[in-house]
Amino acid sequence: MDHRDDPMDPTAHPRPLLRRPWTSLEGEWQFAADPDLAATVGSVAFDRRIRVPYAPETPASGVHWTGPLHRAWYRRPLPGRAGDRRTVLNFSAVDRVCDVWVGGAHVASHEGGYTPFRVDVTEHLGEGGADLVVRADDDPRDLEAPRGKQDWRDEPHEIFYPRTTGIWRTPWLEQVSRAHVADVVWHGDPHTLRVDVRVELSVPVRGARLHLRLRAGDRLLADDVVRVDGAVVERTLQVGEGGTDDRWHLTWEPHRPVLLDAELALVTDGGEVLDEVAGYTALRSVAAEDGHLLVNGHPVPQRLVLDQGYWPATGATPPDVAALRRDLELTRALGFTGARKHQKTEDPRWLALADRMGLLVWAEMPSAYRPGPTAAARLLREWPEVVAAHRGHPSVVAWVPLNESWGVQEAATDRRQRGLIRALAATADALDGTRPVSANDGWEALGGGILGVHDYAQDPAALAARYATREDVERAATGRRPDGRLTDLDRAGIAGRTVVLSEFGGVALRSAEDGGWGYADARSPEDLLARYRDQWAAVHASSALAGACWTQLTDTYQEVNGLLSAERVPKCDLEQLRRATLGEA
């Protein structure tokens, strides 16, 4: 994957919010498929080559595995020790249960296919390096695993797609001192122009200082030094002069996404620099109030597009950073203010680009498909890691822990599943607390600050009547939907929540020989544009909706209801689509 020329560029670094020099481990690895779970770490016959980070099911991997895989093995050499520095091995995502060996020693286990993890491997590297072996277990039939859109059948069907097994996001190395910055959590308040920061160190430290600097472009906003006495440092920094100009020029808004660049240095009293890292934050607040989603206290329309993040040759992994940028540029060119990233977590570089482009992101947990205690335990373990990985990005404005009751299909009658809905929403509040939650997006909601409703009615008049006024939406929210499901399990109505039509449309444009499907079929590009214009007009006519999310940005395998083809070619005139999105057509 192309990472551009500057490896410290936030849109090229695999961890944009906490950057230090890094070495990519992408490229050719040895590989072995183990569908029968027959091999052990000492007996694996590495008889194939794979191009990492592409999943073995993809053409780009060079393997293009078909059918169930269950277990995959990887091997490659690691370089030797880096002097007195520690070598940390980072995995951005491995689906789903991962074990790691270095030099024959087991060094790490991680469960969860959508979140990063890291391990210090220094003690297992000789001067000449050591072999790295990775085992990834991903039972294709396990319906209680968080799997998003990965199909459990041999062939993709309906809205489910080819599986993603093993390494599917950048693995990489970094060298650090024993005492280094392990995590940074920022919170910028646009109303007070204060920035709170919590810095976690790898080990407790004495006799050192932490230097923190914040800049907006070339302007130095804060230059702070604090003594370190332990493993955690917390600080509040005042930035700017407090006047109207700074409240305008220093805050992050969709039309003016100002980012504050951060530099942190851990320095001993003797002047030795133990660690230096770069990152960024923003002065930005989000709230769901008075029927709107507010950014810095101002209503921002949610003109969103459902973005599933798949590519024909590379699956859930982008071909390169340019592909991520292209998707966001097309999102903006189509008139959308953002995207609901659906049933996957996306590459952090996509989030870094959204931060810089002022696009709004709804971050979503990939669902388990079958309810049960195992599914609940897995979701409660992985969702906190998803929140932690996303919460530093100002573009992220909403949390979606569950979609359409997947994994909680019996919540209407099962108290445990209702408890899971509430627990996942409460987890986002507890670990972040700065963004609203759509607790079960689509239907059967419980609490949350956003009431996300899915409605694929194709008659614009029916959409307009159903969502025209607050009273109309209140009536729908207290009763049953046309499909018989409750909009809200407590029949609480709107209950102060911001209402978003968070899935609608889904119109396909395809020829009879193409196969695939959509929620409706357009006869021609002109018909697709007319349907798109009329359905968005119904949304714009509503005085009750804070916005809507069109399904979807691109064709995705057999689901061919994208505004763009899978190759990102618009199906209609881009400018006319943009005008319809904005309600100008």
C-alpha positions in Angstrom: 0.0 0.0 0.0 1.3 3.4 -1.0 1.9 5.6 2.1 3.1 8.7 0.3 6.6 10.2 0.7 6.5 11.5 4.3 6.0 8.6 6.7 5.1 11.0 9.5 2.3 12.6 7.5 -0.9 12.0 9.5 -2.7 10.7 6.4 0.1 8.2 5.8 0.9 7.0 9.3 -1.0 3.9 10.5 -1.7 5.6 13.9 -2.3 9.3 13.0 -3.0 10.5 16.5 0.2 9.2 18.0 3.1 9.3 15.5 6.7 8.5 15.7 9.0 7.0 13.0 7.8 3.6 11.9 8.6 0.7 9.6 6.0 -0.9 7.5 5.8 -4.7 7.4 3.6 -4.8 4.4 4.7 -6.8 1.4 5.3 -10.5 0.7 5.0 -12.9 3.6 5.1 -16.7 3.7 1.6 -18.1 4.1 -0.2 -21.4 4.9 -3.9 -22.1 4.8 -5.1 -24.4 7.6 -8.9 -24.9 7.1 -8.8 -28.2 9.1 -6.9 -26.7 12.1 -4.2 -29.4 11.6 -1.0 -27.5 12.0 1.0 -26.4 15.0 3.5 -23.6 15.2 6.3 -26.0 14.7 4.8 -28.0 11.9 3.4 -25.5 9.5 4.3 -26.0 5.9 4.4 -22.5 4.5 3.7 -23.4 0.9 2.3 -20.1 -0.4 3.1 -16.4 -0.6 0.7 -13.6 0.4 0.8 -9.9 -0.1 0.1 -8.3 3.3 -2.1 -6.5 4.3 -4.7 -8.0 1.9 -6.9 -10.8 3.2 -6.3 -14.2 1.6 -9.8 -14.1 0.2 -8.9 -11.1 -2.0 -7.3 -11.2 -5.5 -4.8 -8.6 -4.4 -3.4 -11.0 -1.8 -2.1 -13.3 -4.4 -3.9 -16.2 -2.7 -7.5 -15.5 -3.6 -8.8 -18.3 -1.3 -12.3 -19.4 -1.9 -14.5 -21.3 0.5 -14.1 -21.5 4.3 -10.6 -21.0 5.7 -10.9 -20.9 9.5 -7.2 -20.6 10.2 -4.3 -18.8 8.5 -0.6 -18.8 9.2 1.9 -16.1 8.3 5.7 -15.9 8.6 8.4 -13.3 7.8 11.7 -12.2 9.3 12.0 -9.3 11.7 15.2 -7.1 11.9 17.6 -7.4 14.8 17.7 -5.2 17.9 17.9 -1.5 17.5 20.7 -0.7 19.9 19.3 0.2 23.4 15.8 0.9 21.9 12.8 -1.3 22.4 11.1 -2.8 19.3 7.3 -2.7 19.4 5.3 -4.8 16.9 2.0 -3.2 16.0 -1.0 -4.9 14.3 -3.6 -2.5 13.0 -6.2 -5.3 12.6 -6.2 -9.1 12.4 -9.5 -11.0 12.0 -10.3 -12.5 14.4 -8.3 -14.4 17.1 -4.6 -13.8 16.7 -1.5 -15.4 18.3 2.0 -14.2 17.7 5.4 -15.9 18.0 8.8 -14.2 17.7 11.9 -16.4 17.6 9.8 -19.4 18.6 8.4 -17.7 21.8 4.7 -16.9 22.1 4.5 -13.2 22.7 0.9 -12.1 22.3 -2.7 -13.1 21.9 -5.5 -10.8 20.9 -9.2 -11.4 20.2 -11.2 -8.9 18.0 -10.9 -8.5 14.3 -11.5 -4.7 14.1 -9.1 -3.2 16.7 -5.3 -2.7 16.9 -2.9 -4.2 19.4 0.9 -4.0 20.1 3.6 -6.0 21.8 7.2 -5.4 22.8 9.3 -8.1 21.1 12.7 -6.8 22.0 13.7 -9.7 24.2 13.1 -12.2 21.4 15.2 -10.5 18.8 18.8 -11.5 18.3 21.4 -9.3 16.6 20.4 -10.9 13.3 16.7 -10.7 13.9 14.1 -13.4 14.3 11.2 -15.1 12.6 7.7 -13.6 13.2 4.9 -16.2 13.0 1.2 -15.1 13.1 -1.7 -17.4 13.5 -5.2 -16.1 12.8 -8.3 -18.1 13.7 -11.6 -16.9 12.2 -14.3 -19.6 12.3 -16.5 -18.8 9.2 -19.6 -20.4 10.8 -19.4 -18.6 14.2 -22.5 -16.4 14.2 -21.8 -15.0 17.7 -18.6 -13.4 16.6 -18.6 -9.7 15.6 -18.4 -10.2 11.9 -20.2 -7.2 10.2 -21.0 -8.1 6.6 -18.8 -11.2 6.4 -20.8 -14.1 5.1 -21.0 -17.4 7.0 -22.1 -19.3 3.9 -19.7 -20.5 1.2 -20.9 -17.9 -1.3 -22.0 -14.3 -0.6 -25.7 -13.9 -0.3 -28.2 -11.0 0.1 -26.4 -8.2 2.0 -23.4 -10.3 3.2 -20.0 -10.4 1.4 -16.8 -12.4 1.2 -15.0 -13.0 4.4 -11.9 -11.2 5.7 -9.5 -13.7 7.4 -6.3 -12.8 9.1 -4.1 -9.7 8.6 -6.2 -7.1 6.8 -4.6 -3.8 7.9 -1.0 -2.5 8.1 1.4 -4.3 10.5 4.4 -2.2 11.5 7.3 -1.7 13.8 8.5 1.2 15.9 11.5 1.7 18.2 10.9 3.3 21.6 12.7 3.7 24.9 11.5 1.7 27.9 9.7 4.8 29.2 7.6 6.2 26.4 4.2 7.7 25.6 1.8 4.9 25.3 -1.5 6.8 24.8 -2.8 10.4 24.6 -6.4 11.4 25.1 -7.4 15.0 24.2 -10.6 17.0 24.8 -10.8 20.4 23.3 -13.6 22.8 24.4 -14.6 25.3 21.7 -16.5 27.4 24.2 -13.8 28.0 26.7 -10.8 27.4 24.3 -9.4 24.9 26.8 -7.7 21.6 25.9 -7.6 18.8 28.5 -5.0 16.1 27.9 -4.3 12.8 29.6 -1.0 11.2 28.8 -0.3 7.6 29.7 3.3 6.4 29.9 4.5 2.8 29.3 6.0 2.6 32.9 6.0 4.9 35.9 8.6 7.6 35.5 10.5 9.8 38.1 12.9 12.6 37.5 11.6 13.7 34.2 9.4 16.3 32.5 6.8 16.2 29.8 6.9 19.0 27.2 3.6 19.7 25.4 3.2 22.1 22.5 0.1 23.0 20.5 0.1 24.9 17.2 -2.5 26.1 14.7 -0.4 26.2 11.5 2.7 28.3 12.4 1.1 29.9 15.5 2.2 28.5 18.8 -0.8 28.2 21.1 0.6 26.5 24.1 4.1 25.6 25.3 3.8 23.7 28.6 6.2 21.7 30.8 5.0 19.5 33.7 7.0 17.3 36.0 6.3 13.6 35.7 5.7 11.5 38.8 4.1 8.2 37.8 2.6 6.8 34.7 -0.2 9.3 34.0 0.0 13.0 33.4 -3.1 15.2 33.2 -3.1 18.8 32.1 -5.4 21.6 31.0 -4.0 24.1 28.5 -5.6 27.4 27.7 -5.2 28.3 24.0 -5.8 31.6 22.1 -6.7 35.0 23.5 -10.3 34.2 24.2 -11.7 36.8 21.8 -14.1 36.3 18.9 -11.4 35.9 16.3 -9.9 32.9 18.1 -13.4 31.3 18.6 -13.7 31.6 14.8 -10.2 30.7 13.6 -9.2 28.0 16.1 -12.4 25.8 16.2 -13.1 22.8 14.0 -16.2 23.2 11.9 -17.2 21.1 8.8 -16.6 24.2 6.6 -13.4 25.1 8.4 -11.8 22.0 9.9 -9.0 23.6 12.0 -6.7 21.1 13.6 -4.3 21.8 16.4 -1.0 20.0 15.9 0.5 18.5 19.0 4.1 17.7 20.0 5.0 15.8 23.1 8.5 15.1 24.5 9.5 13.1 27.5 12.8 14.4 28.8 14.8 13.4 31.9 16.1 16.0 34.3 19.6 15.4 32.8 18.3 16.4 29.3 18.0 13.0 27.7 15.0 12.8 25.3 13.3 9.5 26.1 10.5 9.9 23.6 9.0 12.4 21.1 5.6 11.9 19.5 3.4 14.0 17.2 -0.4 14.1 17.1 -3.3 16.5 16.8 -6.6 17.5 18.3 -9.3 20.0 17.8 -11.6 22.4 19.6 -14.9 20.8 18.7 -18.1 19.8 20.6 -21.0 17.6 19.5 -24.5 17.4 21.0 -27.9 16.1 20.0 -30.3 18.8 21.2 -33.5 20.5 20.1 -34.0 18.1 17.2 -30.6 18.8 15.7 -27.1 17.5 15.7 -25.0 20.5 16.9 -21.3 21.0 16.2 -20.0 23.7 18.5 -23.5 24.7 19.3 -24.6 25.1 15.7 -27.0 22.8 13.8 -25.2 20.8 11.1 -27.4 18.9 8.6 -26.7 15.2 8.5 -26.6 14.6 4.7 -24.8 11.3 5.0 -24.1 8.4 2.7 -23.8 4.7 3.8 -20.1 3.7 3.1 -19.3 0.1 3.5 -15.6 0.4 2.5 -15.0 -2.5 0.1 -13.0 -2.6 -3.1 -13.2 -5.2 -5.9 -9.6 -6.4 -5.7 -8.7 -5.7 -2.1 -11.9 -6.4 -0.1 -12.2 -4.5 3.1 -8.7 -3.2 2.8 -8.2 -0.1 0.7 -5.8 -0.5 -2.3 -3.8 2.6 -1.0 -4.2 5.9 0.8 -5.2 7.5 -2.5 -8.3 5.2 -2.6 -9.3 6.4 0.8 -8.9 10.0 -0.2 -10.8 9.4 -3.5 -13.8 8.0 -1.6 -14.0 11.0 0.7 -13.6 13.4 -2.2 -16.4 11.7 -4.0 -18.5 11.8 -0.8 -18.1 15.6 -0.7 -18.5 16.1 -4.4 -21.9 14.3 -4.1 -23.1 16.9 -1.6 -22.8 14.8 1.5 -21.7 16.3 4.8 -20.3 12.9 5.9 -20.6 9.1 6.0 -22.0 6.4 8.1 -19.2 3.8 8.0 -21.3 0.7 8.0 -20.5 -2.6 9.7 -16.7 -2.1 9.8 -14.1 0.0 11.3 -12.1 1.9 8.7 -8.4 2.5 8.3 -7.3 5.3 10.7 -5.9 7.1 7.7 -9.4 7.5 6.4 -10.4 9.1 9.7 -7.4 11.4 9.5 -8.4 12.5 6.0 -12.0 13.1 7.2 -10.6 15.2 10.1 -8.8 17.4 7.5 -11.7 17.6 5.1 -14.4 18.5 7.6 -16.5 15.5 6.9 -18.7 14.0 9.6 -18.4 10.3 10.5 -20.8 7.9 12.3 -18.6 5.2 13.8 -20.2 1.7 14.0 -19.4 -1.6 15.6 -19.5 -4.6 13.3 -22.3 -6.8 14.6 -22.6 -10.4 15.6 -25.4 -12.0 13.8 -26.9 -14.4 16.4 -27.7 -13.5 20.0 -26.3 -15.3 23.0 -24.0 -14.9 26.0 -20.9 -15.4 23.8 -21.9 -12.7 21.4 -22.6 -10.3 24.3 -19.3 -11.0 26.0 -17.4 -10.4 22.7 -19.2 -7.2 21.9 -18.6 -5.9 25.4 -14.9 -6.7 25.1 -14.3 -5.3 21.6 -16.6 -2.3 21.5 -14.5 -0.4 24.2 -11.5 -0.9 22.0 -13.3 0.5 19.0 -14.4 3.6 21.0 -10.8 4.1 22.3 -9.4 3.9 18.7 -11.9 6.4 17.3 -12.5 9.0 20.1 -9.6 11.2 19.3 -10.8 12.0 15.8 -12.9 15.2 15.6 -14.7 14.0 12.4 -16.4 11.2 14.5 -19.7 12.8 15.7 -21.8 9.7 16.6 -21.5 6.2 17.9 -23.5 3.2 16.5 -22.9 0.1 18.7 -25.7 -1.9 17.1 -27.5 -2.0 13.8 -31.0 -3.2 13.2 -31.0 -5.5 16.2 -28.4 -7.8 14.7 -27.2 -9.9 17.6 -30.1 -8.8 19.8 -33.0 -10.1 17.6 -35.0 -11.1 20.7 -34.6 -7.8 22.6 -38.3 -7.2 22.5 -38.8 -10.2 24.9 -35.3 -10.9 26.3 -34.2 -8.7 29.2 -30.6 -9.7 28.7 -30.5 -8.5 25.1 -32.2 -5.2 26.2 -29.5 -4.9 28.8 -26.8 -5.4 26.1 -28.2 -2.5 24.0 -28.1 -0.2 27.1 -24.7 -1.5 28.1 -23.1 -0.8 24.8 -24.5 2.7 24.7 -23.4 3.3 28.2 -19.9 2.1 27.3 -19.6 4.8 24.7 -20.8 7.4 27.2 -18.4 6.1 29.9 -15.3 6.0 27.7 -16.0 9.0 25.6 -19.1 11.0 26.7 -18.6 13.7 24.2 -20.8 12.3 21.3 -24.4 11.1 21.0 -25.2 7.5 20.6 -27.7 5.8 18.2 -28.2 2.8 20.6 -29.7 0.4 18.1 -29.7 2.1 14.7 -32.7 1.3 12.5 -35.4 0.1 14.9 -36.0 -1.2 18.5 -34.0 1.6 20.0 -33.4 2.0 23.7 -32.2 5.4 24.9 -29.4 7.2 23.2 -29.2 10.8 22.0 -30.0 9.9 18.4 -33.1 8.0 17.2 -31.9 6.4 13.9 -34.7 5.1 11.7 -34.3 2.9 8.6 -37.0 3.2 6.0 -36.7 1.9 2.4 -40.2 3.0 1.3 -39.7 4.0 -2.3 -42.8 6.3 -2.6 -41.6 9.9 -1.9 -45.1 10.9 -0.9 -45.1 8.1 1.8 -41.7 9.2 3.1 -42.9 12.8 3.2 -46.1 12.0 5.1 -44.3 9.7 7.5 -41.6 12.3 8.5 -43.2 15.6 7.7 -43.5 17.0 11.2 -42.5 16.3 14.8 -46.0 15.0 15.4 -45.8 12.6 12.5 -42.4 11.2 13.7 -43.7 11.0 17.3 -46.6 8.9 16.2 -44.3 6.6 14.3 -41.8 6.4 17.2 -44.4 5.3 19.7 -46.0 2.6 17.6 -45.1 -0.2 15.2 -43.4 0.3 11.9 -45.0 -1.0 8.7 -42.9 -4.2 9.1 -44.3 -4.8 12.5 -41.2 -3.9 14.6 -41.3 -1.3 17.3 -39.3 1.9 16.5 -38.5 2.2 20.2 -38.7 -0.8 22.6 -40.0 1.4 25.4 -42.5 3.1 23.1 -41.0 6.3 24.4 -41.4 8.2 21.2 -38.8 10.8 20.3 -38.1 11.4 24.0 -35.9 14.4 23.4 -33.7 12.6 20.8 -32.5 13.9 17.5 -34.2 11.9 14.7 -32.2 10.9 11.6 -33.5 8.8 8.7 -30.2 6.8 8.9 -30.9 4.5 6.0 -33.1 5.1 3.0 -33.0 4.8 -0.8 -31.0 1.8 -1.9 -32.0 2.2 -5.6 -30.1 -0.1 -8.0 -29.2 0.6 -11.6 -28.3 -2.6 -13.3 -29.0 -4.6 -16.4 -30.9 -7.9 -16.3 -27.7 -9.9 -17.0 -25.7 -8.1 -14.2 -27.5 -9.9 -11.4 -27.2 -8.4 -7.9 -30.0 -6.5 -6.2 -31.2 -3.3 -4.6 -34.2 -2.2 -2.6 -35.7 -0.9 -5.9 -34.6 -0.9 -9.6 -34.1 2.2 -11.7 -34.7 1.7 -15.4 -32.0 4.2 -16.6 -29.6 6.8 -15.2 -32.3 9.4 -15.7 -34.7 7.3 -13.6 -32.1 6.8 -10.9 -31.6 10.5 -10.7 -35.3 11.2 -10.6 -35.8 8.7 -7.8 -32.8 10.1 -5.9 -34.1 13.7 -6.3 -37.6 12.9 -5.2 -36.6 10.9 -2.1 -34.2 13.6 -0.9 -36.9 16.2 -1.5 -39.1 14.3 0.9 -36.3 14.5 3.5 -35.7 18.2 2.9 -39.4 18.9 3.3 -39.4 17.4 6.8 -39.3 19.8 9.8 -38.6 16.9 12.2 -35.6 15.2 10.7 -32.0 16.3 11.5 -30.9 14.6 8.3 -30.7 11.3 6.5 -28.2 8.7 5.2 -28.6 7.4 1.6 -27.8 3.8 0.8 -25.2 3.7 -0.5 -21.9 5.2 -1.8 -20.7 2.3 -4.0 -21.9 -1.0 -5.4 -20.6 -3.7 -3.0 -20.4 -7.1 -4.5 -23.9 -8.3 -5.3 -25.5 -5.3 -3.7 -25.6 -2.9 -6.6 -27.4 0.1 -5.2 -24.5 2.5 -5.1 -24.4 5.9 -6.6 -21.0 4.8 -7.8 -20.0 1.6 -9.3 -17.6 -0.6 -7.4 -14.8 1.0 -9.4 -16.0 4.4 -8.2 -17.6 5.5 -11.5 -20.7 7.7 -11.0 -23.9 6.2 -12.4 -25.4 9.6 -13.1 -24.1 13.1 -13.6 -22.2 14.0 -10.5 -23.3 17.6 -10.4 -27.0 16.7 -10.7 -26.6 14.2 -7.9 -25.0 16.9 -5.8 -27.8 19.3 -6.4 -30.3 16.7 -5.5 -28.5 15.9 -2.2 -28.5 19.6 -1.3 -32.2 20.0 -2.2 -31.4 22.4 -5.0 -32.7 20.3 -7.9 
